[in-house]
């Protein structure tokens, strides 16, 4: 059974930092890219970042570029999101999601339950 | 970046109704379009990938159609668990984007 479990969320001050972790099981972790997707209160889903299975290809959404860093440890089956220079608008539930790639695109077939990040003074 | 729009933004329906949601891309994205259902307090669930392919384990009442810029998600007979928000998502470029969502609630 595929499982994704996020941790590390909580309260952070504006300008502060926080690191999210997502521990996975049930599939060969290093074979798949992983992503972070967030949902701000009352808003829709927003893609944040992706990292390839090897960690060699990384992409970010425009709203977090230069402030967030995605990484992974394939020995620990864990993907991370280091969030710095946090802003109030980063307040959201952060989901990690397993990526599956087919000929006609990329989609997220498994998701974690989410980790709440609140940025407030 | 490719922008996604959805219509309607919300709708009211009854159990057993046929529901259609539309998603439009700001440029042609071929079939690089996926659909998710998101129930409050739960993780989003993949329904349809590559515009028309039903994800394994998803009931056959869900179907997808379209290509290029215009896409449709159809629920043939709405069930209680289908009262939720539905999102389309494109993966044509390196910047993945979601539509703004369509909320389906009980009439």
Boltz contact constraints between the chains, C-beta under 6 A:
constraints:
  - contact:
      token1: [A, 44]
      token2: [B, 100]
      max_distance: 6.0
  - contact:
      token1: [A, 44]
      token2: [B, 101]
      max_distance: 6.0
  - contact:
      token1: [A, 45]
      token2: [B, 87]
      max_distance: 6.0
  - contact:
      token1: [A, 45]
      token2: [B, 98]
      max_distance: 6.0
  - contact:
      token1: [A, 47]
      token2: [B, 96]
      max_distance: 6.0
  - contact:
      token1: [A, 59]
      token2: [B, 94]
      max_distance: 6.0
  - contact:
      token1: [A, 102]
      token2: [B, 50]
      max_distance: 6.0
  - contact:
      token1: [A, 104]
      token2: [B, 31]
      max_distance: 6.0
  - contact:
      token1: [A, 104]
      token2: [B, 32]
      max_distance: 6.0
  - contact:
      token1: [A, 104]
      token2: [B, 50]
      max_distance: 6.0
  - contact:
      token1: [A, 105]
      token2: [B, 32]
      max_distance: 6.0
  - contact:
      token1: [A, 105]
      token2: [B, 50]
      max_distance: 6.0
  - contact:
      token1: [A, 105]
      token2: [B, 91]
      max_distance: 6.0
  - contact:
      token1: [A, 106]
      token2: [B, 91]
      max_distance: 6.0
  - contact:
      token1: [A, 107]
      token2: [B, 34]
      max_distance: 6.0
  - contact:
      token1: [A, 107]
      token2: [B, 49]
      max_distance: 6.0
  - contact:
      token1: [A, 109]
      token2: [B, 46]
      max_distance: 6.0
  - contact:
      token1: [A, 111]
      token2: [B, 43]
      max_distance: 6.0
  - contact:
      token1: [A, 111]
      token2: [B, 44]
      max_distance: 6.0
  - contact:
      token1: [A, 113]
      token2: [B, 43]
      max_distance: 6.0
